[in-house]
Amino acid sequence: MPDPTVYQRPSELLQHLIRFNTTNPPGNELACVQYLNDLLQAAGIETTLLVKDENRPNLIARQTSTFPLQFMRRMSAFQQRHSTLAQRNFSIADPFWTNQ
């Protein structure tokens, strides 16, 4: 079970996430998704796992709020030589992501 207060130490949380080998192919996001699922549940956030491929589950987290917010992120990493996307720096306001 991850430390539920790790969100207060973002660099430590980032270190944990980077340690998961989610290089695609093959992906293998299961351990990362389980870690995030446990972390969110420990914080009292409702979660659901949707599984088509057992090594690549999808995590849905829901928290009651006064305004809707949707955040989607890939768990898998990709090798730079396989994708031109690795050469771009993305931000949440990047039209590449917001227009998808």
C-alpha positions in Angstrom: 0.0 0.0 0.0 1.5 3.3 -1.0 1.8 6.1 1.5 -1.4 8.2 1.1 0.4 11.4 2.0 2.9 11.1 -0.9 1.0 13.7 -2.9 2.4 16.2 -0.4 5.9 15.3 -1.7 5.5 15.6 -5.5 9.2 14.8 -6.3 8.9 11.5 -4.3 5.6 10.7 -6.1 7.3 11.4 -9.4 10.2 9.1 -8.5 7.8 6.3 -7.7 6.0 6.7 -11.0 9.2 6.9 -13.1 10.5 3.6 -11.6 7.6 1.7 -13.3 8.8 0.2 -16.6 5.9 1.0 -18.8 7.9 1.2 -22.1 5.7 0.4 -25.0 5.8 -2.2 -26.4 4.7 -4.2 -24.5 3.3 -1.6 -22.0 2.9 -3.5 -18.8 1.1 -0.7 -17.0 -0.5 -3.0 -14.5 1.9 -2.3 -11.6 1.7 1.5 -12.2 -2.1 1.4 -12.4 -2.3 -0.7 -9.2 -0.1 1.8 -7.4 -2.2 4.8 -8.5 -5.4 2.9 -7.7 -4.2 2.2 -4.1 -3.0 5.7 -3.7 -6.4 7.2 -4.9 -8.4 4.8 -2.7 -6.3 5.6 0.3 -7.2 9.3 -0.3 -10.9 8.4 -0.3 -11.4 8.7 -4.1 -13.7 6.2 -5.8 -11.9 4.1 -8.5 -12.8 1.6 -11.1 -10.5 -0.6 -13.2 -11.6 -1.5 -16.7 -9.6 -4.4 -18.1 -9.4 -5.6 -21.7 -5.7 -6.7 -21.6 -4.8 -7.7 -18.0 -1.4 -6.0 -18.3 -2.9 -2.8 -19.6 -5.9 -1.8 -17.4 -7.6 1.5 -17.5 -8.1 3.4 -14.3 -11.1 5.7 -13.7 -11.2 7.9 -10.6 -14.2 9.8 -9.5 -14.5 12.5 -6.8 -17.5 14.6 -6.1 -17.0 18.1 -7.2 -18.9 21.3 -7.9 -17.3 21.5 -11.4 -16.6 18.7 -13.9 -13.0 17.9 -14.7 -11.6 15.2 -16.9 -7.9 14.3 -17.0 -6.6 11.6 -19.3 -3.0 10.4 -19.4 -1.2 7.5 -20.9 0.5 5.2 -18.5 2.8 3.7 -21.1 6.1 5.3 -22.0 7.4 5.2 -25.5 10.9 5.0 -26.8 12.1 8.2 -28.6 13.3 6.4 -31.7 9.8 5.0 -32.4 7.8 8.2 -32.2 8.1 11.8 -33.3 5.9 12.7 -30.3 8.9 12.2 -28.1 10.5 15.3 -29.7 7.7 17.6 -28.6 7.2 19.2 -25.2 3.5 19.1 -24.2 1.5 21.1 -21.8 -2.1 20.9 -20.8 -2.9 23.8 -23.1 -1.2 22.2 -26.1 -3.6 22.1 -29.1 -2.3 18.6 -29.9 -4.0 17.2 -26.8 -6.9 19.5 -26.4 -8.2 18.9 -30.0 -8.1 15.1 -29.7 
